[in-house]
Structures are given as C-alpha cells and as structure tokens.
Amino acid sequence: MGINQNKDLRNIHKQLRNDMSATEHKLKSADIVKNTLALLESDFKGANIFLCYYPYNSEVDLLPLYESLLAKGKSLFFPVSDIENHRLLFYKISDLRSDFETGAYGIFEPFNKSELFDFENTIINKNTTIICITPGLVFDRNFNRIGYGAGFYDRFLFDKNIIKIAPCFSNQLEASIPVMEHDVKMDIIITDNEVLKGDKL
C-alpha cells in the first residue's frame, strides 16, 4: 500500500514540478536560495562541510547557493552514484562549471575523485557541523521525505550525525505522506515561502 502510494505521489509531484513555467521556477528557486542562505547565516554560520547535489531537470536551481558557499570558502562535496554497491560517494569540488561530467542517470557528477568525504574514517571534531542538502520529490510537515525510489540517500544518511536540509518548492510539501521503516527524516525543510525546523534543532 505504502509503496503504491509513494509511486503515485512521486508521479503527481514530478508533474507539478515539471509544469512550472520557467519564470516561476527561476523566481521560486531564488526565494529558496535566499531563505537557505539566511538560515545558514543565522543558525549554521560555523558550518564548513556541505554535501550537495547537482540540480537535475526541474529540481530547485541551487547553483547560486553553491556559488555563494564556495565564495565564503566552504568545502562542497557532490555525490557519485556507485551503482554496483548501491551507495553514494561524495567528492570535493572547487568549480561548478569545470569540475563535473555527466554520470549515472544523466546527472552531473564530479570527475575529479581525488578527495573523498569519508564519514566513517575521517576524524571529525565533535563541534564540526556537516550539512547535507538533500534532494527529494515530496516532503511533509513531519519532516518525512519521498525520494526517487532507489534509496541511495536513506542508506547514506542512516544513523549519521549530519544536518539534513531539504530545499523544495512549496507545492512539493504535503501535510502528511506515507512513511516506511527505512525512511530518514529531514531536520529542516526550506520552501520558497517558509522554513520548517525539526524538534532537535
């Protein structure tokens, strides 16, 4: 039941996002970037490690956010999909134009794989804040997320001390969505007109 519901919700919200006009998409993306930068400045000014994703098709255009973070000297890591082992590997980038190539699923991935973000084997100060900008198709006001169905992010984020921020358009936000046991909740959801913070923040 939950799987079928999730599939229906994915299809509905993917279409809603695809149906946005170019102007609406641009303006709402800019509002989400503005709201995200304001949140980071007020709540996570000391955060220096950001696990990001490259926007694909009608996803929120987050490139201006990443440009701003790079200009501030933050460390940005982007995922490479390890299909064989069904996991995400995050590699550091320094330039949003020259550091990417087309990877799995047609999504841009870092081609320079010299600096891996290795959560398990990296000694991280207890005061270090790691933020994951997390993609998804549908979210709800209980901070649940429906991704694209492959489970890469749920596996990566499970039981890690990482702040999970989900940028999304307001029409991607439902009052409630079906939850499965393996689903990882978000900590913060940022839309074009509001910022939702979870209880633990």
N, C-alpha and C positions, 0 to 999 in steps of 0.2 A: 504493500500500500504506500509506504513512505517513498520507496524508490520511484514508483509511477508518479506520485505527486511531485516529487523533485524534478522528474523529467518534464512534466507539464509546466512547472514553474520556470525551469530553465528556458524552455521554448518561448513562453509568454514574455519573459523579461528580456531575452535576447532580441525578440522582435521589437519590443518597446524601445530598446536602446538603438536598434538599427533604424527605427522610424524617425528619430530625432533629426531635425534639419541641421545642416552644417553650422548655421549661425547659433542655434540653440545649444548644440554640442560644444561649440567654442566658448560661449558665454558661461555655461554651467560648469565646464571644465575649469575655467578661470576662477570662478567662485570657489570651487572645491580646493584648488591650489592655494588661493588666498586664505581660506579657512584652515587649511593644513599648516601653512607657514605660521599663522597666528597661534595655533595650538602648540606647535613645536617651540616657538619663541617663549610662550608663557609657561609651558609645562615640562619641556624637554630640552631646554637650552644647552645643557651639557652633553646631550647625546651626539656621538660622533660616528657610530656604525649604523648604516641603513641598508637593509636588504630590500631591494626594489624589484619591480617588474617592468618590462618594456611594454607600453600600451599597444594593444593589437586591435585592429578593426575599429569598432565603435566604443571601446573602453575609454574611460576618462583620460584626457590628454594630460599626463603628469610630467611631460618633458620640461615645462617651465619650473616645476617644483624641483626636479633633479638638477637643473642648471643652477638654481639658487643654492641648493645644498653644496654642490661642487664649488661654487664661488666662495662659500663660507669655509671651505677646507674640510668638509665632511668626507668620510670614507663610504663610497657607494659600491655595493655588490649586486650583481644581477644573475639570475638563475640560468643554468644549463640543464635541460631535462636528460637525465640518464635513463633512457627508456628501458634498457636491459635490466637494470636493478631497481627500476621504478622509484627513483629518488631525484631530488633537486640538489645541484651543486652550485654554490654561489661564488662568482669570481669578481674581483675588483676591477672597476673601470675608471678611466680618467677623462674620457671624452665621449660625449653622447653621439657624435657624428662618425667618428673613425674607429671606435672600439667594438663594433658589432658586425655580425654576419647573420644571415638567415639560418635558423636552426630548426629544431623539431616543431611540427605543427605550423610552420611558416612564421614563427615568432623570432624577432631579433634576439640573439644571444651573444655574450662576449666571445670573441675569437681568441683573445689572449688569456690563456688559462694558467698563468704563472702564479697568481696569488689567490688561493682558495680560502674562503671563510670556513674554518673548521671548528664548529662549536664544541665538539666533544674533546678535541685535543689542543685547543687554544686556552692558555691561562688568561682568564678574563677577571679583572678586578671586580669585586662584589658591588662596587659603585658604578660600574660600566652599564650604561643603558643601551640595549640593542633594540632597534625598531625594525619591524618587518611591515613594509607597505604591501598589503595583501589583496590580491585580485579576487573577484567573485562575480557571480551573476545575480544573486538575490541575497538580501540580508533581512534581519528583523530586529525589532526593538528590544529583544532579549539577547542581542549580540550573536545570534546564530548566523551561519553562512552556508550558502549553497554554491559550490564552485562549479567547475566544468565537468566533473564526474570521474576524473582519473585518480583523485585522492593524493596527488603529489604534496600539496600544501598541508593537508591534515597529517600526513606522515612526518613531514619535516618539522612542523610546529609542535607536535605532541610532546607534552611534558618538558618544554624548554622555557627558560626564563627570558622570554622575548616579548616586547610590547607589540601587539598586533593591531595595526591601524588599517581600517578598510575605507578607502575613498570610493564613493559611489554616487550616482545620480539619485535624486530624491525618489524617482519612480522605480528604483531598484529596492526600495525599503518597504517591507511588509510589516504588518502588526505582529504576525507570528508565522513561522514556517515549520515544516516537519523536521524533527531532529533525529539523527541516527547516533548510535553509541560512539562511533569513531570521530564524529564531527568536533572540530576545535572551535571554541567561541572566540570572537574578536574582543579586544579590550576597548577599542574606540571605533566608532563609525562616523565618517565625515561626509556630509552631502553638500549640495550647493546652497542649502538654506539652514542647516543645523549641524551641531556637533554633539554626539551621544558618547558619554563616558561610562564605562562599567564600574561596578561597585568597588573593585580592588584598586582603583586609581584615586 
